[in-house]
Amino acid sequence: MIWSRYSSAETKKALIIAIVGIFFSVITAFLTVRLELIAVVIPFLITGAIVFTYALFAQPKIGFIAYLIYCFVIAGLLKNTGLPFGPLMEVLLGITWLSILVHRMDYDWKTLRNDHFFVALIWFGINLLEVLNPAGASIMGWLMEIRFTTLNWLFIAPIAFLLFNTKKDLDLFIKMIIGLSVLAAVYGLKQMIIGVSGPEQMWLDNGGDFTHIVDGRLRIFSFYTDAGQFGASQAAMSVVAFVLALGPFKLWKRVLLGIAGALLFYGMLISGTRGALFALLVAAVFAIFLTKNFKVLIIGSLFGLLFLGILKYTSIGSGVYQIVRLRTALDPKDPSLNARFINQAKLKQVMDGLPFGGGVGVIGMNGSKFNSDKYLSKVPPDSYWVKIWVMYGVVGLVIWFSLNMYLIGKCSGIVMRLRDDGLRIKCIALTSGVAGIFFCSYGNEVMNGFPSSVIMFMSWSFVILSPSLDKGVLGEKNKK
């Protein structure tokens, strides 16, 4: 009789919450006695994790939004805390997918029959075949490397088609990547004006200064992995912001986007990343070309050539360190550039006999850690394109390059056929930014790092999805 009074689902839920609350209160009291102040923090963290997990499984979007933010700040957390935050990235993406599977009946899985997901699936299959590579690279190195080379691509590519498939979702994504990039630029200014934090200084002292202190000047890295990733991302995002500032939007939005673009451009300059210049130029060229505006194409090309001419053939701005640093990107006699050519020549001697590469994870950080007995692990790749060549061979490089170029070409073709002016300019911005990141990766390992990789994969998905948004066909069916 008594239990019947408490048989409703709401009352049972309240009873469970009360029991859990009492349990955590007892645990907190016990830990406070044993561990003192630290114990007060632990229950808050546990409670926050429980609330977040509950919200995520109620709405899977929350999980990916948290993942996207985390991709921007993870390197800063690692540098400033020293705690092993890396695996949390896979945890966030994993539980997001677990939540999607729990709600699987709410989604139209036929939307995964698209070019982007198929390309990601093909590349995943090639990575599986690389386990059989006769070069004999470490399996553990392969496992650690595919986290970034293929698994993230495979699991991120379908997200937009299942979860973020409305115009509002596209707007949210654009606001987040621009907003977080601006925040990174502001933090970069803090590093330049006020200085780096104590833990960041320790990172520099422990070897980071080798690449981040040039001529006594700090190359700003913000809360990204390094200055190369920061500068290239800022360059590409500055073009995204400037393109959107020219779109058919309200004046105040265009003004804010213009300010954001200028700040991001300055973020590129203070990074001291010469390769970022190519991200900027390629993204700008794509943006001008995709507008299909002949007048803009001519004027934009003239400004681009003028900018390069000033850098290459004049000494204008020679008193500004950032411009001097950028100018070296166009100097064929630059020692750093020639060192890269020397390294590539060393690699070529070995790669001539390895058409399928030395194996995934044989070069770079994982090469040094898991394949230290291999000659290839001792030569720095200096470039993501070179890294792909070394790991997958000339065969894998051709396939990888073709897959990426196919997606860039596919997105470019889609953009030109969109009828909604607002949607078209957003997709032009994303396609241009991705093209800049891809071609800039010839000089640095940009597109394989964060946040550039997640920006690329989501941008491709949104652009390939855009014809359905343009027609208003796909939308709320998948949102319950």
Secondary structure, 3 states (H helix, E strand, C coil): CCHHHHCCHHHHHHHHHHHHHHHHHHHHHHHHHHHCCHHHHHHHHHHHHHHHHHHHHHCHHHHHHHHHHHHHHHHHHHHHHCCCCHHHHHHHHHHHHHHHHHCHHHCCHHHHCCHHHHHHHHHHHHHHHHHHCCCCCCHHHHHHHHHHHHHHHHHHCCHHHHCCCCHHHHHHHHHHHHHHHHHHHHHHHHHHHCCCCHHHHHHHHHHHHHHHEECCEECCCCCCCCHHHHHHHHHHHHHHHHHHHCCCCCHHHHHHHHHHHHHHHHHHHHCCCCCHHHHHHHHHHHHHHHCCCHHHHHHHHHHHHHHHHHHHHCCCCCCCHHHHHHHHHHCCCCHHHHHHHHHHHHHHHHHCCCCCCCCCCCCCHHHHHHCCCCHHHHCCCCCHHHHHHHHHHHHHHHHHHHHHHHHHHHHHHHHHHCCCHHHHHHHHHHHHHHHHHHHHCCCCCCCCCCCHHHHHHHHHHHHHHHHHHHHCCCCHHHCC
